[in-house]
């Protein structure tokens, strides 16, 4: 009896997660915000300079878009490798290694001597980037108290939104002054600064429980994550929405560089100032999902996104920018909730949050790669109206899947709206 009592007394209590307002929660939030900035500024650093790459290397619009699509595709593949490894060996080490490698490869991209070398480095860039998004949501689920899950996920997604904006603004501004090489190099320097912040601030894992590598366990886990109808719908939503979002912004550079706008890369890059709306949308949608559940929030975000795409059909530049703002708000509102939903569903369903998040992001980035590359062809074949038709169809597909999810029920054991 005495032995049992002593063991119970000395047992380490289970980590319930960092709560809102604690120093650890603030450090975690700042670190993941910085990580999101580094990752997504690096991922899309060539997007605002696609016309410059086209003329500088003598390639077509569709070929220049490969500097985005190959990176996102390699990122998607890399996440499939990193996710099960992080389940076994921890989250923090992969996030730190990812950010360090991202900065190094980004600097190498800035001095690529030929088109083929640039494409190869951008592919390697995607693999380097994989370590952060593959495990970030799983880390949040393990280290943040359940009452703050949705809000923490929204803050991380807001960092990715800001990163997307800063990368494009920095690249566009430097491209006007010094060319595309300085643009890509400037974003790499930003990634270095963010990586330093993550190394200094990111709290060590306390809620992580290692799952030793096991092919049998991985196969069983994969079967569950690939047969759950809710997760499958969320993967489909990710592919459709990201495909539409990347396609619009890939083709946008060509539209703004031509008649009647004739904007330089730096001036055209100012349209990415709409990205802070993504930060607001993801944080707001996270709070709404925490209160009402994910099911009613995602389809509303997709509807807003579709309205924004249609607004870009207008010719006056202010209306085009308004459409981009509405599109960005709707996209990040839907994506911020859907990505957190995947981790919550997997956790309640029996684990595998890292792998579930990786599968969601695999669909997300494959959609961005495929439809982002198709945007160049759509622009060449029919201009902006063809781009709009393609992206609205993708939004409709995502909306149908989101409406289907409103008819599903949370898994048994889900005690709060954000748990499945």
Rosetta blueprint (number, residue, H / E / L):
1 X L
2 X H
3 X H
4 X H
5 X H
6 X H
7 X H
8 X H
9 X H
10 X H
11 X L
12 X L
13 X L
14 X L
15 X L
16 X L
17 X L
18 X E
19 X L
20 X L
21 X L
22 X L
23 X H
24 X H
25 X H
26 X H
27 X H
28 X H
29 X H
30 X H
31 X H
32 X H
33 X H
34 X H
35 X H
36 X H
37 X H
38 X H
39 X H
40 X H
41 X H
42 X H
43 X H
44 X L
45 X L
46 X L
47 X H
48 X H
49 X H
50 X H
51 X H
52 X H
53 X H
54 X H
55 X H
56 X H
57 X H
58 X L
59 X L
60 X L
61 X H
62 X H
63 X H
64 X H
65 X L
66 X H
67 X H
68 X H
69 X H
70 X H
71 X H
72 X H
73 X H
74 X H
75 X H
76 X H
77 X H
78 X H
79 X H
80 X H
81 X H
82 X H
83 X H
84 X H
85 X H
86 X H
87 X H
88 X H
89 X H
90 X L
91 X L
92 X H
93 X H
94 X H
95 X H
96 X H
97 X H
98 X H
99 X H
100 X H
101 X H
102 X H
103 X H
104 X H
105 X H
106 X H
107 X H
108 X H
109 X H
110 X L
111 X L
112 X L
113 X L
114 X L
115 X H
116 X H
117 X H
118 X H
119 X H
120 X H
121 X H
122 X H
123 X H
124 X H
125 X H
126 X H
127 X H
128 X H
129 X H
130 X H
131 X H
132 X H
133 X H
134 X L
135 X L
136 X H
137 X H
138 X H
139 X H
140 X H
141 X H
142 X H
143 X H
144 X E
145 X L
146 X H
147 X H
148 X H
149 X H
150 X H
151 X H
152 X H
153 X H
154 X H
155 X H
156 X H
157 X H
158 X H
159 X H
160 X H
161 X H
162 X H
163 X H
164 X H
165 X H
166 X H
167 X H
168 X H
169 X H
170 X H
171 X H
172 X H
173 X H
174 X H
175 X H
176 X H
177 X H
178 X H
179 X L
180 X H
181 X H
182 X H
183 X H
184 X H
185 X H
186 X H
187 X H
188 X H
189 X H
190 X H
191 X H
192 X H
193 X H
194 X H
195 X H
196 X H
197 X H
198 X H
199 X H
200 X H
201 X H
202 X L
203 X L
204 X L
205 X L
206 X L
207 X L
208 X L
209 X L
210 X L
211 X L
212 X L
213 X L
214 X L
215 X H
216 X H
217 X H
218 X H
219 X H
220 X H
221 X H
222 X H
223 X H
224 X H
225 X H
226 X L
227 X L
228 X L
229 X H
230 X H
231 X H
232 X H
233 X H
234 X H
235 X H
236 X H
237 X H
238 X H
239 X H
240 X H
241 X H
242 X H
243 X H
244 X H
245 X H
246 X H
247 X H
248 X H
249 X H
250 X H
251 X H
252 X H
253 X H
254 X H
255 X H
256 X H
257 X H
258 X L
259 X L
260 X L
261 X L
262 X L
263 X L
264 X L
265 X H
266 X H
267 X H
268 X H
269 X H
270 X H
271 X H
272 X H
273 X H
274 X H
275 X H
276 X H
277 X H
278 X H
279 X H
280 X H
281 X H
282 X H
283 X H
284 X H
285 X H
286 X H
287 X H
288 X H
289 X H
290 X H
291 X H
292 X H
293 X L
294 X L
295 X H
296 X H
297 X H
298 X H
299 X H
300 X H
301 X H
302 X H
303 X H
304 X H
305 X H
306 X H
307 X H
308 X H
309 X H
310 X H
311 X H
312 X L
313 X L
314 X L
315 X L
316 X L
317 X H
318 X H
319 X H
320 X H
321 X H
322 X H
323 X H
324 X H
325 X H
326 X H
327 X H
328 X H
329 X H
330 X H
331 X H
332 X H
333 X H
334 X H
335 X H
336 X H
337 X H
338 X H
339 X H
340 X H
341 X H
342 X H
343 X H
344 X H
345 X H
346 X H
347 X H
348 X H
349 X H
350 X L
351 X L
352 X L
353 X H
354 X H
355 X H
356 X H
357 X H
358 X H
359 X H
360 X H
361 X H
362 X H
363 X H
364 X H
365 X H
366 X H
367 X H
368 X H
369 X H
370 X H
371 X H
372 X H
373 X H
374 X H
375 X H
376 X H
377 X H
378 X H
379 X H
380 X H
381 X H
382 X H
383 X H
384 X H
385 X H
386 X H
387 X H
388 X H
389 X H
390 X H
391 X H
392 X H
393 X H
394 X H
395 X H
396 X H
397 X H
398 X H
399 X H
400 X H
401 X H
402 X H
403 X H
404 X H
405 X H
406 X L
407 X L
408 X L
409 X L
410 X L
411 X L
412 X L
413 X L
414 X L
415 X L
416 X L
417 X L
418 X L
419 X L
420 X L
